[in-house]
Amino acid sequence: MKLKQEARVLKKKALSSLVAATEAFNSPHDIGRSTKVLLHLQHSFEMLIKAALVQANVMVFDSHLGRSWGFETCIKHALGHPKIQLSDSDAGTLRAIDAMRDDEQHWFNFVSEQLLYLHARAGVTLFDDILQRMFKEELTTYLPHRVLPISVDPPRDLALVLDEEYTQIAALMSPGRRARHEACARIRTLLAMEAHVEPDTRVSTKDVARVERGIRNGNPRELVFPRLEEISTTVDGHGITITVHFTKKQGAPVRYVADDTVPAAAIREVDLQRKFHRSATDLAIALKLTGPRSAALRQHLGIDANESCSHEFVFGSQRHRRYSDNAFVLMRDALVSIDMEAVWQAHKPRGKAEPATPCSLTGCRAAV
């Protein structure tokens, strides 16, 4: 396969960081080991995803800032891309690695050996998958088996690992232990793992405090960390040929509030303005549709009634409806398979002429 020059450089950097991550994992020295693994592993994927996007003719620079996209933006553009084929589960693995890396880089957390191994091995598995899908190459072309993550502690069922970790946290918080800092560090890791199923996961001190209260009250793990009930792993092979994939399963419903007085265990606080950051005009511009046609497509797909796609903000007497990236993805994917002209004829406003050109940064206002 003929690679673009930028893609070749980015792929080389990705492979270099992956080697550094696996070398750090297999290091006999514990000091700084998990930090190195997470930092290099996250960087390897940022470079690999950017290499894949560049090779797929996607511009990975912010046109206003002139800087390359951040990790989350790259993931969003790779999701559902017909060539990259990044799945929701793949994106969850990347986000969890990034969330743990973020805590490790900017504060501190504690990642148990089993959790570190599962994410490192899942990372290597996913790296190889993307390399094959996008570049028609196998990881073994570049790396001998000896540099892959190897552990003398075979991977166990994720539920058992999480139960062990939860029990350990509770023990560290028992009276007289004076180990709250380590307990909180472990809590932060489990909260970061919620990124497997919740794209907007951000670990905050408020979340840690809620978990602490839940554990001290003797609540079970499934109540304190309901999101983790939605995660499972599939492990295939043995020895150095093991592959690990994180997968999603249906878990208990999770409530979202921003009231610290609510007597709940690990109810997550969500920044709604961050999640629903797109206006109707933003959607139309991103989809290259006129405002009315974008509104017709929203109506056809039921976007405004979908709580994961739309939220109405109320400021005094004013109401503003905003949209999440979920709305954009659903609408973008729908445009590939539906007859947009038929949608427009079915939902167009009566008695109003459609603007002649699609919305632009300086053009029409989208219908809301």
VENSULVEN-V85981 format. One record per residue. PHI is phi as a letter, one per 40 degrees, with the letter a starting at -180 (NA if undefined). Layout:
BEGIN
phi = <PHI,PHI>
END
This chain:
BEGIN
phi = <NA,c,c,c,d,c,c,c,c,c,c,c,c,c,c,c,c,c,c,c,c,c,c,c,c,c,c,c,c,c,c,g,c,c,c,c,d,c,c,c,c,c,c,c,c,c,c,c,c,c,c,c,c,c,c,c,g,b,c,b,b,c,c,c,c,g,b,c,c,c,c,c,c,c,c,c,c,c,c,g,c,d,c,c,f,c,c,c,c,c,c,c,c,c,c,c,c,c,c,c,c,c,c,c,c,b,a,a,a,b,b,c,d,c,c,c,c,d,c,c,c,c,c,c,c,c,d,c,c,c,d,c,c,c,b,f,b,b,c,c,c,b,b,c,d,c,c,c,d,b,b,c,b,d,c,b,d,d,c,c,c,c,c,c,c,c,c,c,c,c,c,c,c,c,d,g,c,f,b,c,c,c,c,c,c,c,c,c,c,c,c,c,c,c,c,d,b,b,d,c,c,b,c,b,c,c,c,c,c,c,c,d,c,c,c,c,c,g,c,c,d,c,c,c,b,c,c,c,c,c,b,a,b,b,b,b,g,a,f,c,c,c,b,b,b,c,b,b,b,c,b,c,c,b,c,b,b,b,b,c,c,c,c,b,c,b,c,c,c,b,c,c,c,c,c,b,b,b,c,c,c,d,c,c,c,c,c,f,b,c,d,c,c,c,c,c,c,d,c,c,c,g,c,c,c,c,c,c,b,b,a,c,c,b,b,g,c,c,b,b,c,b,b,c,c,d,c,c,c,c,c,c,c,c,c,c,b,c,c,c,c,c,c,c,c,c,b,c,c,c,g,b,c,c,d,c,b,c,c,b,c,b,c,c,c,c,c,b>
END
